[in-house]
Amino acid sequence: TFTNEISIHEIAFPAGVDTILRSAAYELTWVGDPLQTSETVIVTVNGENELDAQIFSTNNLGSQSIILDKDKLGKVGQGPGMMWLDRNYLPTLTQATSAGGIINGRYRPTNQPVYFN
């Protein structure tokens, strides 16, 4: 028998995220604690065009925001779209078989509708 524990750390979009310019970098400051050891925040944006989804991530310890760079934002079609926000926690196992393993805590708030201008 092996015993490992996992935590799920909440995260949310800030109020007022409704329009994002595609021609400039955008800093998304989330609602929630700064990133801790073994945590990653992933933002996925998807416009109305086929295959225009872009993924951004950060694992900078202590960070409370993520930069959506303009090169990737420029690939998203103009118009209505959606954003997803994930906070992942992958700590080292305290107990495991010789084959290893992983444990993952993930929190995803409600998706955020947004207009890409």
Protein Blocks (a to p, Z undefined) as FASTA:
>chain_A
ZZdddddddddddehiabdcfkbccddddedddddehiacddddddfbehiaccdddfbe
hiabdcddfklmmmpccdddddddddddddddfbdcfkbpaddddddddddddddZZ
